[in-house]
Amino acid sequence: MIGVIVESNTKEQDEVYGKSKIIAIILALFFGRFGIHHFYLGKPALGLIYFIFSKYELIFYFSLCDILIIIFTNNEAWTKRYGVKKFPKKKN
C-alpha cells in the first residue's frame, strides 16, 4: 500500500493508504484477461466473471478499457474509492 497525504477540513494532514494505480495498471496489462486486477481492487465477483470468460476475445477489449479507465481516473477520485484513511492515534 502506498501512503498519500491529504488535507482535511481541520487544516491537519491525514495519511491515506490504499491501492496503487501503478500496480493495478501492471496487473491489467499482463493479467487483465483473467481479471486479476479486479481481485486486487477488491471486486472479486467481476474478477471471477473475467476469469470464466477469459477464453473469449471480448474480455481482452474489456481489460483494455479497464486500463484506460485506471490511467485517466483522477488521483483524488482514486483515493476516495480505493483509499483507506488512517486515523490519528488518540492522545491521553
N, C-alpha and C positions, 0 to 999 in steps of 0.2 A: 504494500500500500504506500502511496505517496502522500506526503503532507502538503497542504496548501494553506496559506494564511488568508483569512477572510475577515474583513472589518465588520463588526456588528454595530447595532444601533447605539450601544453604550460606549462607543469610541474605544473599546478594547478590542484586541485582536484575538480571535479564536482559531485554533488549528482544526482543519477539516481533513480527514483521511478518507480515501475511497479508491475506487477502481481507476486504473491508469488507462488513458486513451491510447497511449502507445502500445501497451500490451494487448488491448482489445483490437487494435488495427492489425498487429502482427498475427494474432490468432485468427482473425477473419481472413487475412491474406493466405495463410498456409493451411488452415483447417476450417475455413468458412463453409465449405460444402458439407461438413459434418456437424456444424452448429456449435463447435467448441467455444466460440466467442460468446454465444448466448449463455452457456453454462457459466462462463467466467463472470458475466454481467448479472447473474442471478435470475436468469429466465430459463429454468430447466425444461419447462414444457415446450417452449419454442425450439430449444436446442434439440430436444428429442424428435420433434417434427422434422427438423432439418436432417437429423441423422437417419430417420426412417426413409425419407425421400431423397437421400443423397445420391442415389443412382440416376436420378433424373437431371437433365441439363438445366431445367428451370431454377433449381436450387442454387446452382452456380451464379446465375444472374441475380438472385436474391442476395447472395452473400456479397456480390459486388456493390449492390445498392446499400447494404449494411455498412460497407467500408466507407462509402461516400457520406452516409449519414453520420458516422462516427467522426470523420475528418471535419465536416462542416458544422458540427454541433458546437455551440458557444461554450466556452470554458465554464462560465457561470451556470448555465443550464446543466452541463455535465456534472458539476459539483453538486448541484441541487438534487439531481436524480440519482447519482451513484456515490455521493459522498456521505461520510458519517462524521457528524460534528463531535468533537471531543470536548467534554465539559471540563471546566477548570476544577481543580481539587478544592474542597472546602477548607477554609482556614478556621482554626479553633480560636 
